[in-house]
Amino acid sequence: MCGIDVCDFYLLWYTGIMKERITIYRPYPHLLLSLLTTGILFLICGLATNVQGAEKGNIVTVASTESPPYRMFENGPPRGAFIDILESVLQQANLTPRYHILPFKRCLAELKTGKSDLFIGLFYRPEREAFVIYLKPTIAPYVTKVFYLNKGRAQHIQKWEDLYRLKIGIRSGYKHHPDFDTDQRIQKYEVTTEEQSLQMLAANRIDAVLITEETGVYLIEKLGYSERFEPAPLRLERYNPAYIVMSRKSRLKPYIAKLETAIAELISDGTMEAIRQKYLRHK
């Protein structure tokens, strides 16, 4: 009967009169071995799950964009000025990053919901304090934005009013400069990445690109446009601090003091400046 033995035994009723036949199924030895093996596997899986759960406690989810030379993920391990700074800070707190590479607006959305714990290099805006905690001190206190145009046309942007005649490529979701961001007379063409805006400029589909100076230097060289573009005399410079930020819904709030201490130590011992010099160049 399907590889199963049948044995009989007799059950005597209390009266001692009735006798009933009952069938008991006794598995073969190999079936017992299979059941035993399965039990052991379940036990191992349970232990592994517990170990993974313990390890997960040290993993933090970092929302990030692809923004060279600050955040780079293509063609190699995560790297860049901000990435190296972040990983040095997290190492001090015994935390390991797991990156979500997303468009900038989705990074903000994940910080709002708590799906991501951290973002590095977010400029301070009062309205963002509703959903993130700015970890101090700043990792980049000053920012310079540069307008790039095709060679021979840089003089077209010498004063603010010159911007009104041009279509200017900008990265979607980014804050650039309060005066620029709020001036409705400027034609702004939003793109997903700075590379796209530079490629559009090369194809004469836009008139200029507004970009962070270090990012512009890096990408123009990478894309082979060094002889094609030049910066305009008008530059947007201001104190505009960028920070490592934590979602207000993150489970990492107990780590805030440790993370802020690590940031301060990177500044005081010269590590942060060494990282910046490794990646950032000006022209």
Residue, then its C-alpha position, 0 to 999 in steps of 0.5 A: m500500500c504505497g510503500i507503507d506497512v500495515c500492522d494490526f492490533y486488537l482493542l478490547w472494550y471494557t466489556g471484553i466482548m467486542k474486538e475491533r481492527i485498527t490500521i496503523y501506518r508505519p513509514y519505511p526507514h527512508l521516509l523517516l530519514s527524509l522527515l528528519t532531514t527536512g526538520i534539520l533544514f528548517l532549523i538551519c533556515g531559522l537560525a540563518t534568518n535570525v543571523q540575517g536579522a541581527e546583521k540587518g540592524n547595522i545596515v542603513t538605506v541611503a537614497s542617492t542620485e548619480s551625481p559625479p564627482y560627488r556620488m558615482f555608482e556606474n562602472g565600479p563600486p560606490r565612490g565620490a566625494f560625498i560617498d567617501i565622506l558618508e562611508s567614513v562617517l558610517q564606519q565610525a558608527n559601525l553601520t553599513p550603507r545599502y544604496h537606492i539609486l534614484p532620481f532626486k525627487r524620489c530620494l526626497a519621497e523616500l526620506k519623507t516615508g522613511k523608506s530610506d534612512l539617509f541622504i548625503g549632500l542635501f542643501y538646507r531648506p527650512e521646509r525640508e526640516a519637516f521630514v529630515i534631520y540635518l546632521k551637523p556640522t555641514i560637509a560642504p558649506y559653500v557652493t558655486k553654480v556656473f553657466y556653461l555655453n558653447k565656446g564663443r557665446a560665454q559673453h552672452i551671460q554677463k548680467w542677470e537680465d541676460l538670462y531672460r533671453l536664453k533657454i537654460g538646462i537645469r537638473s530636475g528637482y534641484k534647488h540652485h539659487p533662491d533668486f534663480d529658482t524663483d525668477q519666473r522670467i527665466q526659461k528653465y528646461e529640466v532634465t534628469t541628469e547633468e549629462q543630459s543637459l550638457q549633451m543637449l547644449a552640444a546639440n544646440r537644443i538649449d542655450a546654456v547649462l547651470i551646474t555646480e562648478e565641480t560637477g561641470v568640470y568633471l562631466i565636461e572632461k568625461l564627455g569630451y567637451s573641454e574644447r566645446f564649452e566655456p563658463a560665463p562671467l556671471r556665477l551664482e555664489r553663496y553660502n549654501p551648506a550641504y549636509i548628511v540628512m536623516s529621515r525623521k521616520s528612520r530607526l537611526k535616531p539613537y545614532i545621531a550623536k555618534l554620527e555628528t561626532a564622526i562628521a566633526e572628527l573627519i573635519s578636524d583631522g583633515t580627512m574630509e578635506a583630503i577626500r574633497q581634494k581627491y575628487l574635486r577640481h576647479k578651473 
